[in-house]
Amino acid sequence: MTLDTVEYASQSPDVEQPWAELGLKQDEYERIRTILGRRPTGAELAMYSVMWSEHCSYKSSKVHLKQFGEKAPASDAMLVGIGENAGVVDVGQGYAVTFKVESHNHPSYVEPYQGAATGIGGIVRDILAMGARPVAVMDPLRFGAADHPDTKRVLPGVVAGIGGYGNCLGLPNIGGEVVFDPCYQGNPLVNALCVGVMKHEDIHLAKASGAGNKVILYGARTGGDGIGGVSVLASETFDDSKPTKRPAVQVGDPFQEKLLIECTLEVFAEKLVVGIQDLGGAGLSCATSELASAGSGGMRVELDRVPLRDATLSPEEILMSESQERMCAIVEPGKVDRFLEICEKWDVIATVIGEVTDGERLEIFWHGEQVVDVPPRTVAHEGPTYQRPYARPDWQDELQADAPTADRLKRPAGGDELKATLLAVASHPNQADKSWVTSQYDRYVLGNTVLAQPEDAGMIRIDEETNLGVAVATDGNGRYAKLDPYTGAQLALAEAYRNVAATGAKPLAVTDCLNFGSPEDPAVMWQFAEACRGLADACQVLGTPVTGGNVSLYNQTGEVAIHPTPVVGVLGVIDDVTRRTPMAFREEGQLVYLLGDTEDELGGSTWAQVAHDHLGGLPPKVDLERERLLAEILIAASRDGMIDAAHDLSDGGLAQALVESCLKGGQGARIVVPQGTDPFVLLFSESAGRAIVSVPRSEELRFTDMCGARGLPAARIGVVDGDTIDVQGHFTVTLDELRTAHSATFPALLV
């Protein structure tokens, strides 16, 4: 077979090429021919196909994502924003923190263990590539119906993959979510977040500068796993009739990644690297084109120097392979020997595969024959931009009109029914104790975990002398977003922002993973556009810029899309982690205060789902100024020792928050329903902008004076006491009864 070189491609314009099989549209293929002035070689076609995929090029989403930059609030903390491997924020004392969330949804359905494991591996390398030491991971997860047989295949595999990879790396898993809904049956969402820490001067960027500098590929050998993997797999709707859309899922080796991390941190410490990029989606195609595109010149690569696990791989396959645990560094010639010495010390394979040139082209050679000659920006940064048509779906009005009002859905009446409802909510898979999952993760390795699941936010100490720390929370509610994607995205941000503030940390910045159905469906694109608009508008008000993130489209099976699910991560800083506020009620006699306003807001609520399998109406209203005020009060009260516990109110309302705070601390509570208040609405409404706190009696006056002076509603609703939750005049439930209901669900489903 003739090698498809650049010269041969120039002389054979009519050779048929498999552009459609590689996911390209005809107009995209014609544009490639126009850019090159000829047909592409097979290697060039492979590069363009993976880099112009939905997953890598954001071709359907970038017209909406630009709002995150256009509307970004001014932030003194932002050091590196959207466009790099991950965003970086200043947290004080010379420290910078980088964090990002990404998806590995489709691979995790095809092969749950490896799909989830390599999701963790990929996000960790993104953080590493910024110059940071990874210090913690989180995992927002969505699965199909909890009792569906396939959930028993997918969930244990995903959890084992996350735990297996993260535990082997020695990284604590400090938070996340596990949510069930039938809409995710064929498309689970496996989102992964990583946090890294560095000094300001250690920030590294993905660029290839300096003619004559060497391109070094280091880490694992390149194999046939993941060829076209996430880049193609995440760019198509699952269809059982198209097995070719399910290419091999990447296979991870966490021990190799651990060596890669330590090796990379050592070469950073010795300042041996000019630019660096991890190899994730689109593999070498991405690393070489992005480094060259962001740099000041061109690049020449000798592809036959790439260390292989499979000697039969073609140039196209090497360029498309998404084999894990690989990095690409740009190193000055005089520092190459030392770089290679450090790699050898860590038993990491390292090979000089090319060099930076003073030209403007990315040139790749195979045994002396040129197989790629492209302008790198056209591959990495100038892919297609689609103005997908979008329109509010016809069914949206009908869905919103189907509100769960008292005259339409039966509400519990009397103490016995209220108690039964509380137990049903607390034992529902979405609200039940997740220890079955989290016990498979090491939450405390490295010794700097301050808060972890099931707390509102995970918290890590980043300086052992000053106790400086950061808190991170991820949240998202697809039910809310289905009812109103603009408001649903804002509620996701508001909840994560509130969760961070509840621990005493000041929210600083946002990362997001936007999980939606097919962009070719105008209704889905409307949902996406509205969610982006809502999130950008809310970030502007709250002063929390989006630093980066991920878009995952085509999350649907056939014509059935998942609920629009924007997952939002918020990072906050706390000066002294010893002053953090946990969620557990711990001291008898402390006063329970409800902060914020409670209204009859049950659209998309846990109660409507648990009691009636109902989704309709409008989600809770968002008051972003109230969220800011609530956060300021929670942070000040934590810092000044006015509160001993805090817990945000969200899914399941006050009832669920009480269950979790009481069970976590092993303390009961006596709750008084204010006169004229409907106990059902008080317990199960999901109004936003609310939290419960426990206040030492000695601090009550100071706390209430602060709330009053700032205009935050604060109602004393009870006291920490006994071993029951006693909603006086209505019902009493023992903590033992609650614990049994709350903790029995997962073992019964999955063991």
Beta strands, then each sheet from edge to edge (+ up, - down):
strand 1: 78-80
strand 2: 87-92
strand 3: 95-103
strand 4: 133-143
strand 5: 173-180
strand 6: 189-199
strand 7: 214-219
strand 8: 275-278
strand 9: 298-302
strand 10: 326-331
strand 11: 350-357
strand 12: 362-366
strand 13: 369-374
strand 14: 449-451
strand 15: 458-461
strand 16: 469-475
strand 17: 506-515
strand 18: 546-552
strand 19: 556-557
strand 20: 560-561
strand 21: 565-574
strand 22: 591-595
strand 23: 645-648
strand 24: 669-671
strand 25: 691-695
strand 26: 714-720
strand 27: 724-727
strand 28: 731-734
sheet 1: 1+ 2- 3+ 6- 4+ 5+
sheet 2: 8+ 10- 7+ 11- 9+ 12+ 13-
sheet 3: 14+ 15- 16+ 21- 17+ 18+
sheet 4: 19+ 20-
sheet 5: 23+ 25- 22+ 26- 24+ 27+ 28-
end
